[in-house]
Amino acid sequence: MEQQEQQLIDRLISLENRFQTLEKSLEAGNHPWGMLNASRVTGAWKQEKFAKLNITQQQLVDLYKDCPQILAEVAIEVSLTAQTYRQRQHGQIYLEKVTRGNYWLIGTEPESYWLVPKDTIKINVQSVKVTELLFDCKKYEASQNREFTLIQAAEVSPHIHGEQWMLKNPGELDFSERSVGSQLREELVRIREERLQVSFKLKQLNKDFWCFKYELEKLIEAQKQEVSTLHQQLIASKEERQELQLKTQGLEQQLSILHQQLIASEEERQELQLKTQGLEQQLSMASKERLKLEKRVDYLFELMNKES
């Protein structure tokens, strides 16, 4: 399975390169493939001018299978005429140019004209009735895959001076299996969708990255502000601590002075206590002397009374 996918991818890359080369060549008027040598047809056909390819019918079919977009550069879009559509069960089948036809008319050298389904045609139950007028639809089933493989292009001839074309020989479409071109186109669509999904995811991731970066920058800025605030608070705390240290030292000095003063006061108190004790002793002695004197005075008074 992986090998088949790789082969499809390699084929797809090769076809993309060929397609880009052909687009550039068509724009420049050059044709790198020998078979794709187109010339402009004018003259009696006054209504249409389109390029004719110098390739065979089989080469046209192979080119349609590989990369039908290339044929869009030289094809004319056609559809059934109104009369043919109304009377499609009887008579000849005629086609005419329309703005959005479901079929391509392609001319090849020398004077051959071929009809193939447009690369974007959608074949369903309604449209297959018209397709079956122009192509032999082998193994078509309404419930099955609408993909087909072009086996043979339908052959047409100009009618009414190139304004219409008549079906000469129906072409052939095979619905039994999908063509390589169809698989490659589907693979191309899948790869493009995957690329779009990857691109979308990358854009989303890029958006998420920038949102995350923005939020991270906001968070970093907030952290910086918080760190700055904490740093300022730390400096203020250091200053307060130093101030408290100075106050503590001052209080310790005051406490030391008070302690010394307390010691001195205690010494003075003890000294005063000793002096008080001395004074109390002196007072006691003085009181005793006073008593003695009072006794002597009383004795003297008694003597004086007796003499008188």
C-alpha angles and dihedrals in degrees: 000000000000090000091053091048090050091050090050091049092048090048091047093051090049092050092047090053091048091047093051090047092050093047091053091045093049090050091050093043093244126121117205093190115074091218094054099071106137129187132191116252117211135142121079092019099079095170101053138042118182140149122263119212124225094224138106125254091254092050088051090053092048091049090050090051094049104040117350093177088077091064091057088077093063103025131101117218111233140171138183115290116250092249092050091049092052093045099031093133093063139037133003124339117234131187132198137190116271134174095247109021126169094222137058124224112207128182125212132189131304103013110317128128125196136190124213132167115267112257092244097047117137111210114201138149092287101041095043090072089066093040090054089058090060103030139032100242104207119202094355114165122177093223095049134077114305091214116113143181120231107233099169133003118236114250120228136176130213118263133187096012095311096306091110137021129215124217111244103170127008119237128228132245124186117209095176095093138009118258123243088244090054091049090048092049090050090047089049090051090048092049091047091049090049090049090050090049091048090046090049091048090048090050090048091048090047090050091047089047093054091044089050090046090050092049090045091051089049090049092047091048090049090048090049091051090047091049090048090050091048090047090052090047089049091051090048090048091051090050091048090048091051089048090049090048090053091047090047091051089049091049091047089052091048089047090050090050091048090048091052089046089049091051090049091047090050090051090048090048091051090047091049089047090054090047089048091051089050091049091048090053091048090048091050090051090046090051090052091049090049090053090050091050092047090052091050091048091050090049091050091050090051091051091050092051092051094051093050 
